[in-house]
Amino acid sequence: MKNRMGFILNRKIAFVLCALLPMFAAAATLPDAPHVVVSAAGEVDALPDIARLQLQISETRDTAVEAKKLVDERTARVLTAVREQGIPDTDIRASQIRIYPDYEWEDGKRLLRGQRVERSIDLTLNDLSRYGAVLDGLVQAGITELGNVSFDLSNRDALMAQAVQAAMADANAKAATLAAGFGRRVAGVYHIDEGTDGPIRQERMVMMDAKMGAAPMLLGKETVSANLNVVFLLK
């Protein structure tokens, strides 16, 4: 009984210590001298200038050889279409091919439809002014459905640096205001924790019909943000 009580007590002590670990970690970054801790944020908005398109070409036939032949023909038409729109081979990836049996259920039975071949094509479009023309070319090449389209920023690093600068200015202003409110001044920085967020990427599913032109593209601004937790020394 005594051993059991000792085991339970030790578990309770271990639980309390684990709960206090975050507090100990935070205290390790705080000085003994007078100080103030501020949280600051900076944001920069920008319009995306890169689009990444994901295509998939698939066929199901009696044999994998026949299905692959049709997929290869459609892939060749797609690659020709995108190259005609000025997309270089370095921005085209068409290497992944999947081959597997294609089944369907009928009256509770699983029936083999044939062999299915799928090929993925990933495109990077660095000139969004060509977006509509690229979609038109894909429609004419036989693509009737476009998968995910993600938009990104080519100058992400520069925008992130601007966001960090804005967060630093916010931290300095908050620290100066707090210090003045207590009759003190900021003496310097003791510790900085940095957390940054990349651009918020917008995912869109675009459906295309061969009877209509490319859908209009409406893009909102993307936000790049930086967050700082700063410990300032006071004097």
Rosetta blueprint (number, residue, H / E / L):
1 M L
2 K H
3 N H
4 R H
5 M H
6 G H
7 F H
8 I H
9 L H
10 N H
11 R H
12 K H
13 I H
14 A H
15 F H
16 V H
17 L H
18 C H
19 A H
20 L H
21 L H
22 P H
23 M H
24 F H
25 A H
26 A H
27 A H
28 A L
29 T L
30 L L
31 P L
32 D L
33 A L
34 P L
35 H E
36 V E
37 V E
38 V E
39 S E
40 A E
41 A E
42 G E
43 E E
44 V E
45 D E
46 A E
47 L L
48 P L
49 D L
50 I E
51 A E
52 R E
53 L E
54 Q E
55 L E
56 Q E
57 I E
58 S E
59 E E
60 T E
61 R E
62 D L
63 T L
64 A H
65 V H
66 E H
67 A H
68 K H
69 K H
70 L H
71 V H
72 D H
73 E H
74 R H
75 T H
76 A H
77 R H
78 V H
79 L H
80 T H
81 A H
82 V H
83 R H
84 E H
85 Q L
86 G L
87 I L
88 P L
89 D H
90 T H
91 D H
92 I E
93 R E
94 A L
95 S L
96 Q L
97 I E
98 R E
99 I E
100 Y E
101 P E
102 D E
103 Y E
104 E E
105 W E
106 E E
107 D L
108 G L
109 K E
110 R E
111 L E
112 L E
113 R E
114 G E
115 Q E
116 R E
117 V E
118 E E
119 R E
120 S E
121 I E
122 D E
123 L E
124 T E
125 L E
126 N L
127 D L
128 L H
129 S H
130 R H
131 Y H
132 G H
133 A H
134 V H
135 L H
136 D H
137 G H
138 L H
139 V H
140 Q H
141 A L
142 G L
143 I L
144 T L
145 E E
146 L E
147 G E
148 N E
149 V E
150 S E
151 F E
152 D E
153 L L
154 S L
155 N L
156 R H
157 D H
158 A H
159 L H
160 M H
161 A H
162 Q H
163 A H
164 V H
165 Q H
166 A H
167 A H
168 M H
169 A H
170 D H
171 A H
172 N H
173 A H
174 K H
175 A H
176 A H
177 T H
178 L H
179 A H
180 A H
181 G H
182 F L
183 G L
184 R L
185 R L
186 V E
187 A E
188 G E
189 V E
190 Y E
191 H E
192 I E
193 D E
194 E E
195 G E
196 T E
197 D E
198 G L
199 P L
200 I L
201 R L
202 Q L
203 E E
204 R E
205 M E
206 V E
207 M E
208 M L
209 D L
210 A L
211 K L
212 M L
213 G L
214 A L
215 A L
216 P L
217 M L
218 L L
219 L L
220 G L
221 K L
222 E E
223 T E
224 V E
225 S E
226 A E
227 N E
228 L E
229 N E
230 V E
231 V E
232 F E
233 L E
234 L E
235 K L
